[in-house]
């Protein structure tokens, strides 16, 4: 597990792959996810899947939490722990 030091405090870095189901496409979910990730200094990416779900790969401080956009309605989230990658520096929307 990677760790980073921020203002003298050591934080464990975690990586998650998240599959989100519900009303999550066509409601600004990816753009909202990017804004939230950028505001928390997280890295990774978000993309729509052909089956109607949204896939998110996110890594950062283990204490960070996500909320969804008002127009979206998450009915299910599948979260899979991953390994943080040093080459992921930004959070992007994949097409």
N, C-alpha and C positions, 0 to 999 in steps of 0.2 A: 504494500500500500504506500503510495506517495504521500508526503506531507509538505506543507508550505508554511512559512512563518510570515505572519502579517501583524505588524505593530507589536512584535515580540511574543505573539501568541502562536503556538503551533497547532495547526488544523490538519486533520486527516483528510486526504483527498479520496473521493469515491467516484465511481463511474456507474451510471445506470442506463439501461436500455428500457424504454417505456413504450408500451403499445396502448394507445388510448382509443376507446370505442365510445360511440354515442353520436351526438350532433357535433361533430368536430371538423367537418370539411365544409368550406363555403361560408364560414362564420368568422374568419380572421384568426383562427386558432394558431396557425403557424407564426403569423406576424406577432401576435400577442406573446407567444412562447419565446420568440427571439427577443422582444423588448424586455421581458422579465429576466431572461438569462443574461442579457447584456447588463441590466441594472444590478444584478447580483455578481457580475464578474465570472459567470460560468462559461464553459466552452462546450462545443459539440455541434449538433445539427438537429433539424426537424424536417420531416417530409410526409406528404400524403401517401398512403398505400392504395392500391387498386381495389382493395376489399372494403374501403370506407373508413378504415382506421387511420390514425396518425402515429408515426414512429418517431421517437425522440431518443437521441443518444446525448446524454448530458454528463458532465463531470465538473466537480468543484468541491467546495467545502461541504462536509457531511451535514452541516446545520441548516443549509438552505432549503426553502420550501416553495413549491409552485402552487399558484391558483389559476383557474381557467378563466377565459373571457366570459362576460355576462351572457352573450348570445349562444355560447356553447353549453352543452349539457353532457357531462361525462357520465357514462353508465357503467364503465368498467375500465380498470387500468391493470395491465400486466407489467410488473416491474422485475427486471432481471439484472442482477449485479454484474458488473463488468470490471475490467482492469483499466485504470486511468492511463491515458496515452499522453506522453510529453509533447507530441507533435500537434495536439489539438489546442490551439490558442484562442480562437474566436468561436462564436456561435453563429451558424449560418442556416439559411433556409435552403434545402436541397430541392431541386426540381427533377 
